[in-house]
């Protein structure tokens, strides 16, 4: 790597991580899936030998759900599912994390503050979720129950 590129990378300030956790197995962090949140992004890092990193801008979160199975309740963990307007991942599940109710509230507050900071309202995000997207045979999400959405006429 050239000296110029090294200087650019060294000057780039890393954002402060506000929350982090790992996917847990039997309540213990024994997996290679890591979750972290900074002030405007969520990061999911998966894998040891073959790794994958996903990044989501928080203002793209449309809805958040918490679920806990009986086994998760026994071990004090749960799953927080984020429904997003992201093109690559329509849903992101933070599986088997500690304090899922607090994490949901924390992420929800961050999403709202990020939208206020950017000046976004519901009209900018309307129609961007998976429910309103055209269904493609190659995609992973199921087809809408009533067929594809009809085209919207342009506003006058």
JOWO-V830653 format. One record per pair of residues at least 6 apart in sequence whose ideal C-beta (glycine too) atoms are under 8 Angstrom apart, sorted by the first residue. I is the first residue (numbers start at 1). J is the second residue. If there is no record, write none. Layout:
I;J / I;J
This chain:
15;38 / 15;39 / 15;40 / 15;41 / 16;38 / 16;39 / 17;36 / 17;37 / 17;38 / 18;37 / 18;38 / 18;39 / 18;106 / 18;110 / 19;35 / 19;36 / 19;37 / 19;103 / 19;106 / 20;34 / 20;35 / 20;36 / 20;37 / 21;29 / 21;34 / 21;35 / 21;36 / 21;94 / 21;97 / 21;98 / 21;103 / 22;29 / 22;31 / 22;33 / 22;34 / 22;35 / 22;97 / 23;29 / 23;31 / 23;33 / 23;34 / 23;35 / 23;94 / 23;95 / 23;96 / 23;97 / 24;30 / 24;31 / 24;75 / 24;77 / 24;96 / 24;97 / 24;98 / 25;31 / 25;96 / 26;75 / 27;75 / 27;76 / 27;77 / 32;46 / 32;47 / 32;48 / 32;51 / 33;44 / 33;45 / 33;46 / 33;47 / 33;95 / 34;43 / 34;44 / 34;45 / 34;46 / 35;42 / 35;43 / 35;44 / 35;45 / 35;94 / 35;97 / 36;42 / 36;43 / 36;45 / 37;43 / 37;58 / 37;106 / 37;107 / 37;110 / 39;110 / 39;114 / 40;57 / 40;58 / 40;59 / 40;110 / 40;114 / 41;55 / 41;56 / 41;57 / 41;58 / 42;55 / 42;56 / 42;58 / 42;61 / 42;82 / 42;92 / 42;107 / 43;53 / 43;54 / 43;55 / 43;56 / 44;53 / 44;54 / 44;55 / 44;56 / 44;92 / 44;94 / 45;51 / 45;52 / 45;53 / 45;54 / 46;52 / 46;53 / 46;54 / 54;88 / 54;89 / 54;92 / 56;82 / 56;84 / 56;86 / 56;89 / 56;92 / 57;86 / 57;114 / 58;107 / 58;110 / 58;111 / 58;114 / 59;111 / 59;114 / 59;115 / 59;118 / 59;120 / 60;84 / 60;85 / 60;86 / 60;125 / 60;128 / 61;82 / 61;83 / 61;84 / 61;85 / 61;107 / 61;111 / 62;83 / 62;84 / 62;85 / 62;125 / 62;128 / 62;129 / 63;82 / 63;83 / 63;129 / 64;80 / 64;81 / 64;82 / 64;83 / 64;104 / 64;107 / 64;108 / 64;111 / 65;80 / 65;81 / 65;83 / 65;104 / 66;78 / 66;79 / 66;80 / 66;81 / 66;100 / 66;101 / 66;104 / 67;78 / 67;79 / 67;81 / 68;77 / 68;78 / 68;79 / 68;100 / 72;78 / 72;79 / 72;96 / 75;96 / 76;98 / 77;96 / 77;97 / 77;98 / 77;100 / 78;96 / 78;97 / 78;100 / 78;101 / 79;93 / 79;94 / 79;95 / 79;96 / 79;97 / 79;100 / 80;93 / 80;94 / 80;97 / 80;100 / 80;103 / 80;104 / 80;107 / 81;91 / 81;92 / 81;93 / 81;94 / 82;91 / 82;92 / 82;93 / 82;94 / 82;107 / 83;90 / 83;91 / 83;129 / 83;130 / 84;90 / 84;91 / 84;92 / 84;129 / 85;125 / 85;128 / 85;129 / 86;92 / 90;129 / 90;130 / 90;133 / 90;141 / 91;130 / 91;141 / 94;100 / 94;103 / 97;103 / 115;121 / 126;132 / 127;152 / 130;141 / 131;144 / 132;149 / 133;141 / 133;149 / 134;148 / 134;149 / 135;141 / 135;142 / 135;143 / 135;144 / 135;148
